Structures are given as structure tokens and as C-alpha cells.
Amino acid sequence: MAKARDVPLDPFEPYAAAAARVVRVRAQELFDHAEGVLDTEDIERVHAMRVASRRLRAVLEIFAPCFPARPFRSALKDVKALADALGERRDPDVHIDAMERHAAGAPDEHGAGIALLIADQRSRQATGNEVLAAELARAQETDLDGRLQWLADHAETQIPAPAEDDPEAFEAADGELDPGFAAPADEDPETP
């Protein structure tokens, strides 16, 4: 499974700025795993994409206040539908893998029964693949990736510019504290 990309966040940045950056990264991770996801010989692709869908869903829910309600609900619903379709395909993959490993050490008289169970799971896998293919097509037709990017763009437009007299504002150019900022006596403003 692919490790989640780090998303650098600044504790002093606006919440909406963090939302935009995190949603963009998690959406990109999701769609990066789409290539070859329907290949039943490489079950790790489905697993990686499913995990990416869960990460994306979580950040959408965490940053929900940053997005307009209707487009947000629509995108979240589609991310959930894609995650469910990935689960439909992933569950039989896991069962097949476990049964094949079990079959390797099982007594010969269990072989026919295990083969029937594997065949049943392969049928579920094929059905899951059809469900996943349809959901991937729907995500492409409805431009889910573009809608997620729009949500991120919208969050950025909601970031208020700091007032010139705001003593806690940071200078965007170099990340240094505004000269009018007074750090509490027990904190060093130079400490990262």
C-alpha cells in the first residue's frame, strides 16, 4: 500500500488554506491509483485506492466548513460511493488470497471444498469489478476530480487577507513575523 504523501501545514495559516492544500493532495492520491485498478491479478492497486478514498473522505469531513454545502455534499457522496465500490471489489480479493494460502497447506480431501469457495469469491470479485468499473466511469463522467479541485479553489477564495493592523499577521513573502507581533514572554518567535 502506498504511504500517504506528507502535506506540510503551518499552524498559523488559515484553516481554509490547509483545507485546499490537503484536499488537492488527497484527491491526487486517489486518482493516481485508478490506473490498472480493475486488474484482478494485482489486488494491491484496489487496496491502495480504497485507502486513498478513505483518507480523502476523512479530510473532506474534517474541512467541511470550508466548502459550500451543496457542492460539498455532492462530492462527498461520490467519494463515498467510490469507496463503497472499492470495498465491493476488495473484500473478495482478500478472501481469495486467504483461501489460496490456506489451500496450499490443507489436506487433499479439503481441496474440492476450498476450490468451490474460491470460485464463489471469484464470482463476487467479478461482480465487484463491474460495480467498480461503473463507479469509476461515473466519477469520470461527473468530473469528480475537477469538482474536488473546485472545492479546494473555493476554499482558497474564502481566506480573508490579514488586516494591516492585525498584530498576529505573518508576512507572506518570507514567513517572518510581522514587526508588530509581540510573542508571549515564554515563547521564542524564532523557534520553528
BELSULHU-V36019 format. One record per backbone hydrogen bond with DSSP energy under -0.5 kcal/mol. NH is the residue of the N-H (numbers start at 1). CO is the residue of the C=O. If there is no record, write none. Layout:
# BELSULHU-V36019
nh=(NH & NH)
co=(CO & CO)
This chain:
# BELSULHU-V36019
nh=(8 & 11 & 13 & 17 & 18 & 19 & 20 & 21 & 22 & 23 & 24 & 25 & 26 & 27 & 28 & 29 & 30 & 31 & 32 & 33 & 33 & 34 & 37 & 39 & 40 & 42 & 43 & 45 & 46 & 47 & 48 & 49 & 50 & 51 & 52 & 53 & 54 & 55 & 56 & 57 & 58 & 59 & 60 & 61 & 62 & 63 & 64 & 66 & 67 & 72 & 73 & 74 & 75 & 76 & 77 & 78 & 79 & 80 & 81 & 82 & 83 & 84 & 85 & 86 & 87 & 88 & 89 & 90 & 91 & 92 & 93 & 94 & 95 & 96 & 97 & 98 & 99 & 100 & 101 & 102 & 103 & 104 & 105 & 105 & 106 & 106 & 110 & 111 & 114 & 115 & 116 & 117 & 118 & 119 & 120 & 121 & 122 & 123 & 124 & 125 & 126 & 127 & 128 & 129 & 130 & 131 & 132 & 133 & 134 & 135 & 136 & 137 & 138 & 139 & 140 & 141 & 142 & 143 & 144 & 147 & 148 & 149 & 150 & 151 & 152 & 153 & 154 & 155 & 156 & 157 & 158 & 158 & 159 & 160 & 166 & 167 & 169 & 171 & 172 & 175 & 178 & 181 & 183 & 187 & 189 & 191)
co=(6 & 9 & 10 & 14 & 14 & 15 & 16 & 17 & 18 & 19 & 20 & 21 & 22 & 23 & 24 & 25 & 26 & 27 & 28 & 29 & 30 & 31 & 34 & 36 & 38 & 39 & 41 & 42 & 42 & 43 & 44 & 45 & 46 & 47 & 48 & 49 & 50 & 51 & 52 & 53 & 54 & 55 & 56 & 57 & 58 & 59 & 61 & 63 & 64 & 68 & 69 & 70 & 71 & 72 & 73 & 74 & 75 & 76 & 77 & 78 & 79 & 80 & 81 & 82 & 83 & 84 & 85 & 86 & 87 & 88 & 89 & 90 & 91 & 92 & 93 & 94 & 95 & 96 & 97 & 98 & 99 & 100 & 101 & 102 & 102 & 103 & 107 & 108 & 110 & 111 & 112 & 113 & 114 & 115 & 116 & 117 & 118 & 119 & 120 & 121 & 122 & 123 & 124 & 125 & 126 & 127 & 128 & 129 & 130 & 131 & 132 & 133 & 134 & 135 & 136 & 137 & 138 & 140 & 139 & 143 & 144 & 145 & 146 & 147 & 148 & 149 & 150 & 151 & 152 & 153 & 154 & 155 & 156 & 158 & 163 & 165 & 166 & 176 & 170 & 171 & 169 & 178 & 181 & 184 & 187 & 188)
